[in-house]
Amino acid sequence: MLTGILYPDNGSVSVMGIDPTKKRKKLAYEIGTVFGQKEQLWTHLTPYDNFKFFGAIYDIPKNVLNERIKEITDFFDISHLMDKPASSLSLGQRMICEVAAVTLHRPDVIFFDEPTIGLDIVVKKKVRDMILTLNKKYNTTIFITSHDISDIEKLCSRIILINHGKVML
């Protein structure tokens, strides 16, 4: 609901003063989303081509986009993956490229839904470290939903449990 993908049955929701049910497009320019079980990369494209595509979607000027692609390629250490079709990447490599892609437009808030699902322990640590660095380096607000309690323990300074729309803790 906070991303505008689902609509509340009743009540209201606001993210950075934006109602996702009424101004989904405006909100999309301010937030990023990464879903552990839903790819956002076009699998027939390379990460580089995906990043160019996302840059066009977010109206990032070419010179700025090229700088950001270089920055995230270095930051996420993915230069060796940039020219391979996303379909040929391992699950861990794809997830790292998904996290990299969501940072292109420098969102103020990133929503992660099960960001480490299915990843081995080494890649889980790398993804968690990247999430923490995004928070620190860019002062990005991070929302995480996860059934993996170790994600919560390692990444979260505050926890909110919601059950049927009511805050439980």
Secondary structure as UniProt FT lines:
FT   TURN            2..3
FT   TURN            16..17
FT   TURN            20..22
FT   HELIX           24..28
FT   TURN            29..30
FT   STRAND          31..35
FT   TURN            36..37
FT   TURN            43..44
FT   HELIX           47..57
FT   TURN            58..59
FT   HELIX           62..75
FT   TURN            76..77
FT   HELIX           79..81
FT   TURN            82..83
FT   HELIX           86..88
FT   HELIX           91..102
FT   TURN            103..105
FT   STRAND          109..113
FT   TURN            115..118
FT   HELIX           121..138
FT   STRAND          141..145
FT   HELIX           149..155
FT   STRAND          162..163
FT   TURN            164..165
FT   STRAND          166..167
//
